[in-house]
Amino acid sequence: MKLTRRDFLKLSAYTGVAIVSSGLQGCSSDDDEAGDNPEIFRFDHGVASGDPWSDSVIIWTRVTPSGAGDVKVMWEVATDEAFTNLVNQDEASFGAHRDYTVKIEVQELTAGTVYYYRFTAGTGANKVVSPVGMTKTLPTGRVSQVKMGVFSCANYPAGYFNVYAEAAKRNDLDVVLHLGDYLYEYAREYNGSPAYASEDAAALGREVMPEGEIIQLADYRTRYAQYRTDEDLQALHGKVPFIVVWDDHEIANDAYINGAENHDSTTEGDFETRKQAAVQAFFEWLPLRPLQPDAEGKIYRQFEFGELVNLWMLDTRLIGRDKPLAYADYINPNTGEMDVTAFTDDVSSDQRTILGTEQRNWLVQSLSQSGATWQVLGQQVLMTRMLLPAITLTPDPLNPTLSLAEYGVIATAALTYQALLGQGVPDTDADLKAAGMSDEQIAIIRDPIQMAYLQSPKIPYNLDAWDGYAYDREVVLGAALGAGKNLITLAGDTHNAWSGTLTDAQGSPAGTEFAVASVSSPGLEDYLQIPDAAAARQQEAAFPALVDDLNYTNLRERGYMVVTFTPSTAEAEWVFIDTVKSKNYQVEASLSHKVVVSV
C-alpha cells in the first residue's frame, strides 16, 4: 500500500506512529518544529522491532523523560552496526499521550536484509543514545529456509525470563512469534493470599507493579513498563523482530468479545472501557504495525516469507469470540447427570464463533488462494482435538471419578496388553509378565471394573480452546483440506508443550499443530501435582493413550520452540530449561524433542 505524505500524517496522528521512507530526509511528523527538551533522558526499556515485511519494518523504543513535555527523538537505520552506511535518519516528537513510546515504520528497505537501528534524545551534554537493535526484512521469491522462534505465557512474578535469555543467545532466528500472554493482569495477592504463580515473587524480587489488578490505562502502562525492564526480554527484542498477538491476560483471564472470567463489572467498571485501555497499551508498548482508522483493535494480519511460508496471525480472543461454554451449565445439580444432547448441539453450533465472521472469511479466502509451500497459523489456543474421558472431568454418581493420572495408568496397561497380544504373546499372566507387563498392569487388565472405565466417552477438556468452537475449526480445516494445503498451526496458552494431528469431524488429517511451553507460567505439572521429573515422564508416556490426536507432550518444563521451514519439511524443536527460580539455569538437552512433517 503506497500512501501520500498527507496519508502518512493523518495515519500518524491517529495511531501515534511515525511512518517514514528510507533515505536521509526531513521529519515526517507534524511535530517537526518541536524544540529540544533540555532534560536528561533515558532509554530504560530497550529497543525492539517487529512486523517485518519485505520492504519495511517497525522499530520501537520508549524514552523516559524527567518532565512532562514532549521529547524529540532521532532514529538511525543502517546496514552495518557502526552506522557508516545509513539508509534512514529522521526525527519526531513524542509525548505522554502515547506514554513516550516511539514507534516508527521504516519503508523502502531491501528484502531479506539485516539492518541495525538506534535512537537518540537530548542534545549536547544531555544527549543520550539507546542500545543498538538488529532487525531483518522478510525474503521474497524462492527461499531455502525460514526459522521462527515461538514463545508464549511470560509471567513476571512466576520466575525469571531465562527462556528469553537462552533464545537471545541464538544467531539463526529470522523472526520471533509471541502467541500471547506477554504479561499477566493479576494483582500481587487476593484476599491475603499470593495471586496466581506469585508465591515466590517477593523472594525473587519480582512482585508486580502496580500492586493491584490492572484495569485502567495507567495500570496497563505501568505493568508493561515493568516487564520491559527485564534484561532478558530486552535482549531478545533487540536482536530479532517480533510478530505478536495478544491472548487473554493482556486484558483479563478468559476474555472474549464482551467480557472475561476475571472481570466483575460491579467492582471493576465497564468491560469495554477496560478492553480499550488494554488494547491501547498493547499497541503503545509492542512493535506491531499501526492499522487503518476503521480497523483499530484488529491484530489479525498476514506475512509472506517468499514462496516458502505464508503466515496468518489470528485473534482468537477479542475480535469475535463468543463466551466460552461451561460444563457446569449442562449438569443436573440433583442427579449429577450431564445433558449431552444440549452440550453437543451448543458446542457444534454454527452460531458460536472463536474468530468472528469477518476474520473467518478473510482467513478462508486467503488460505485458499495462497501459493506458498507452507500455510502457517500463528494463534493463541490449541486447535488439536484434546478429548479426555468424561469420567476424569465430570461428576458421575454411578462411578468414582478418576484423575487423569489414574486413567492413564489403566489406559497404558490396556494398550500394552493389546500390543503384546498382537505380537502373539499368549494370554496368560505368566506369559504377559515374561513379556514385560508388571503385576499391577496384569491386575488392571483382569479387573472388569477398571476396564469398563475405558468405555467412558471422551469430551473436550478445555472449552476455552478450539474444542469449544467446533464449527469454526471445521470451516478452517475444511478450507485447508479442500485446497490441498500443507497446514501448520502454532499455539500457546496451556504452558506445556504439545504436538498433535489436526483432524476434521470425519477423522481426516488436515495438518499438524505445534504448541509451545511457557516462558515462566506453571502448567499441568502444577494442576496435576506431578511431584518430579520422573513422574512427569511417566504421565507424558501415558497421555497419547488419553488423547487420540496427540503425538507428543512435555508436562513439566518451561521453554520455547524453534520451527524451521524448508521446501520439503517443517520441523519443530522444543528447547527446555531446568528452572525459572534462579538466574543460574541449564538447558535440559536430554529433553529436547523434534517433530518433522514432510510436504
ChimeraX attribute file (.defattr): number of C-alpha atoms within 10 A of each C-alpha:
attribute: neighborCount
match mode: 1-to-1
recipient: residues
	/A:1	2
	/A:2	6
	/A:3	10
	/A:4	8
	/A:5	13
	/A:6	10
	/A:7	12
	/A:8	18
	/A:9	19
	/A:10	15
	/A:11	19
	/A:12	19
	/A:13	14
	/A:14	14
	/A:15	20
	/A:16	22
	/A:17	27
	/A:18	26
	/A:19	22
	/A:20	23
	/A:21	18
	/A:22	18
	/A:23	16
	/A:24	13
	/A:25	12
	/A:26	12
	/A:27	18
	/A:28	19
	/A:29	22
	/A:30	14
	/A:31	15
	/A:32	13
	/A:33	11
	/A:34	13
	/A:35	11
	/A:36	14
	/A:37	17
	/A:38	15
	/A:39	16
	/A:40	16
	/A:41	20
	/A:42	20
	/A:43	19
	/A:44	19
	/A:45	25
	/A:46	24
	/A:47	28
	/A:48	31
	/A:49	29
	/A:50	28
	/A:51	25
	/A:52	30
	/A:53	22
	/A:54	21
	/A:55	20
	/A:56	22
	/A:57	25
	/A:58	26
	/A:59	31
	/A:60	28
	/A:61	29
	/A:62	26
	/A:63	26
	/A:64	18
	/A:65	20
	/A:66	10
	/A:67	13
	/A:68	10
	/A:69	14
	/A:70	19
	/A:71	25
	/A:72	22
	/A:73	20
	/A:74	18
	/A:75	21
	/A:76	18
	/A:77	28
	/A:78	19
	/A:79	18
	/A:80	14
	/A:81	15
	/A:82	10
	/A:83	16
	/A:84	10
	/A:85	11
	/A:86	18
	/A:87	20
	/A:88	21
	/A:89	22
	/A:90	23
	/A:91	23
	/A:92	23
	/A:93	23
	/A:94	24
	/A:95	17
	/A:96	13
	/A:97	9
	/A:98	19
	/A:99	18
	/A:100	21
	/A:101	22
	/A:102	27
	/A:103	30
	/A:104	25
	/A:105	23
	/A:106	23
	/A:107	19
	/A:108	15
	/A:109	21
	/A:110	17
	/A:111	19
	/A:112	19
	/A:113	14
	/A:114	17
	/A:115	21
	/A:116	22
	/A:117	27
	/A:118	24
	/A:119	26
	/A:120	20
	/A:121	27
	/A:122	21
	/A:123	14
	/A:124	7
	/A:125	8
	/A:126	13
	/A:127	14
	/A:128	17
	/A:129	16
	/A:130	20
	/A:131	20
	/A:132	19
	/A:133	27
	/A:134	25
	/A:135	26
	/A:136	28
	/A:137	24
	/A:138	23
	/A:139	23
	/A:140	17
	/A:141	11
	/A:142	12
	/A:143	16
	/A:144	12
	/A:145	17
	/A:146	21
	/A:147	18
	/A:148	19
	/A:149	24
	/A:150	29
	/A:151	30
	/A:152	33
	/A:153	27
	/A:154	26
	/A:155	27
	/A:156	24
	/A:157	25
	/A:158	23
	/A:159	25
	/A:160	26
	/A:161	25
	/A:162	26
	/A:163	27
	/A:164	23
	/A:165	17
	/A:166	20
	/A:167	25
	/A:168	19
	/A:169	11
	/A:170	12
	/A:171	9
	/A:172	13
	/A:173	19
	/A:174	23
	/A:175	24
	/A:176	24
	/A:177	23
	/A:178	24
	/A:179	28
	/A:180	24
	/A:181	27
	/A:182	24
	/A:183	22
	/A:184	26
	/A:185	24
	/A:186	24
	/A:187	18
	/A:188	24
	/A:189	17
	/A:190	12
	/A:191	6
	/A:192	7
	/A:193	10
	/A:194	15
	/A:195	17
	/A:196	17
	/A:197	18
	/A:198	24
	/A:199	17
	/A:200	15
	/A:201	20
	/A:202	13
	/A:203	11
	/A:204	16
	/A:205	11
	/A:206	19
	/A:207	20
	/A:208	24
	/A:209	20
	/A:210	18
	/A:211	13
	/A:212	14
	/A:213	22
	/A:214	25
	/A:215	21
	/A:216	17
	/A:217	17
	/A:218	15
	/A:219	20
	/A:220	28
	/A:221	22
	/A:222	17
	/A:223	21
	/A:224	22
	/A:225	17
	/A:226	19
	/A:227	22
	/A:228	20
	/A:229	14
	/A:230	17
	/A:231	16
	/A:232	19
	/A:233	22
	/A:234	22
	/A:235	21
	/A:236	24
	/A:237	26
	/A:238	25
	/A:239	26
	/A:240	26
	/A:241	28
	/A:242	27
	/A:243	23
	/A:244	26
	/A:245	28
	/A:246	24
	/A:247	29
	/A:248	24
	/A:249	22
	/A:250	23
	/A:251	31
	/A:252	25
	/A:253	18
	/A:254	17
	/A:255	26
	/A:256	24
	/A:257	18
	/A:258	15
	/A:259	23
	/A:260	20
	/A:261	13
	/A:262	17
	/A:263	19
	/A:264	12
	/A:265	13
	/A:266	7
	/A:267	7
	/A:268	14
	/A:269	13
	/A:270	14
	/A:271	20
	/A:272	13
	/A:273	13
	/A:274	22
	/A:275	25
	/A:276	16
	/A:277	20
	/A:278	25
	/A:279	21
	/A:280	18
	/A:281	24
	/A:282	22
	/A:283	22
	/A:284	25
	/A:285	24
	/A:286	26
	/A:287	28
	/A:288	26
	/A:289	21
	/A:290	25
	/A:291	16
	/A:292	12
	/A:293	11
	/A:294	7
	/A:295	9
	/A:296	15
	/A:297	18
	/A:298	17
	/A:299	21
	/A:300	19
	/A:301	18
	/A:302	17
	/A:303	17
	/A:304	20
	/A:305	24
	/A:306	20
	/A:307	18
	/A:308	24
	/A:309	23
	/A:310	20
	/A:311	20
	/A:312	20
	/A:313	22
	/A:314	24
	/A:315	25
	/A:316	28
	/A:317	25
	/A:318	24
	/A:319	21
	/A:320	20
	/A:321	22
	/A:322	23
	/A:323	21
	/A:324	21
	/A:325	17
	/A:326	13
	/A:327	17
	/A:328	12
	/A:329	11
	/A:330	16
	/A:331	17
	/A:332	11
	/A:333	10
	/A:334	6
	/A:335	10
	/A:336	15
	/A:337	15
	/A:338	18
	/A:339	13
	/A:340	13
	/A:341	9
	/A:342	10
	/A:343	17
	/A:344	12
	/A:345	10
	/A:346	16
	/A:347	21
	/A:348	18
	/A:349	14
	/A:350	13
	/A:351	13
	/A:352	21
	/A:353	24
	/A:354	28
	/A:355	24
	/A:356	20
	/A:357	15
	/A:358	10
	/A:359	19
	/A:360	18
	/A:361	14
	/A:362	12
	/A:363	22
	/A:364	16
	/A:365	12
	/A:366	14
	/A:367	23
	/A:368	17
	/A:369	11
	/A:370	16
	/A:371	14
	/A:372	20
	/A:373	20
	/A:374	24
	/A:375	22
	/A:376	24
	/A:377	20
	/A:378	25
	/A:379	28
	/A:380	29
	/A:381	23
	/A:382	24
	/A:383	26
	/A:384	28
	/A:385	26
	/A:386	21
	/A:387	18
	/A:388	22
	/A:389	22
	/A:390	19
	/A:391	22
	/A:392	21
	/A:393	17
	/A:394	18
	/A:395	18
	/A:396	16
	/A:397	10
	/A:398	8
	/A:399	10
	/A:400	11
	/A:401	17
	/A:402	18
	/A:403	13
	/A:404	19
	/A:405	20
	/A:406	12
	/A:407	23
	/A:408	22
	/A:409	20
	/A:410	21
	/A:411	24
	/A:412	19
	/A:413	23
	/A:414	20
	/A:415	14
	/A:416	17
	/A:417	21
	/A:418	13
	/A:419	12
	/A:420	17
	/A:421	13
	/A:422	10
	/A:423	9
	/A:424	8
	/A:425	15
	/A:426	13
	/A:427	11
	/A:428	10
	/A:429	15
	/A:430	12
	/A:431	13
	/A:432	20
	/A:433	13
	/A:434	11
	/A:435	13
	/A:436	12
	/A:437	17
	/A:438	14
	/A:439	12
	/A:440	11
	/A:441	21
	/A:442	19
	/A:443	12
	/A:444	18
	/A:445	19
	/A:446	12
	/A:447	11
	/A:448	9
	/A:449	11
	/A:450	16
	/A:451	16
	/A:452	9
	/A:453	20
	/A:454	17
	/A:455	11
	/A:456	13
	/A:457	11
	/A:458	18
	/A:459	20
	/A:460	20
	/A:461	19
	/A:462	20
	/A:463	18
	/A:464	24
	/A:465	22
	/A:466	25
	/A:467	23
	/A:468	26
	/A:469	26
	/A:470	24
	/A:471	19
	/A:472	23
	/A:473	25
	/A:474	17
	/A:475	16
	/A:476	19
	/A:477	23
	/A:478	18
	/A:479	19
	/A:480	19
	/A:481	19
	/A:482	11
	/A:483	13
	/A:484	11
	/A:485	23
	/A:486	20
	/A:487	21
	/A:488	20
	/A:489	24
	/A:490	26
	/A:491	27
	/A:492	27
	/A:493	27
	/A:494	23
	/A:495	26
	/A:496	26
	/A:497	28
	/A:498	22
	/A:499	24
	/A:500	24
	/A:501	21
	/A:502	22
	/A:503	21
	/A:504	20
	/A:505	13
	/A:506	7
	/A:507	10
	/A:508	13
	/A:509	14
	/A:510	21
	/A:511	22
	/A:512	24
	/A:513	23
	/A:514	28
	/A:515	33
	/A:516	33
	/A:517	32
	/A:518	28
	/A:519	30
	/A:520	27
	/A:521	26
	/A:522	24
	/A:523	21
	/A:524	15
	/A:525	20
	/A:526	13
	/A:527	8
	/A:528	14
	/A:529	12
	/A:530	18
	/A:531	11
	/A:532	10
	/A:533	13
	/A:534	10
	/A:535	15
	/A:536	20
	/A:537	16
	/A:538	14
	/A:539	23
	/A:540	18
	/A:541	15
	/A:542	22
	/A:543	24
	/A:544	18
	/A:545	21
	/A:546	21
	/A:547	18
	/A:548	16
	/A:549	20
	/A:550	20
	/A:551	16
	/A:552	19
	/A:553	23
	/A:554	27
	/A:555	26
	/A:556	25
	/A:557	26
	/A:558	29
	/A:559	32
	/A:560	25
	/A:561	28
	/A:562	23
	/A:563	20
	/A:564	18
	/A:565	23
	/A:566	18
	/A:567	18
	/A:568	13
	/A:569	15
	/A:570	22
	/A:571	16
	/A:572	26
	/A:573	18
	/A:574	25
	/A:575	25
	/A:576	27
	/A:577	20
	/A:578	18
	/A:579	21
	/A:580	20
	/A:581	18
	/A:582	12
	/A:583	13
	/A:584	10
	/A:585	15
	/A:586	12
	/A:587	16
	/A:588	15
	/A:589	12
	/A:590	8
	/A:591	14
	/A:592	15
	/A:593	16
	/A:594	15
	/A:595	15
	/A:596	13
	/A:597	14
	/A:598	11
	/A:599	12
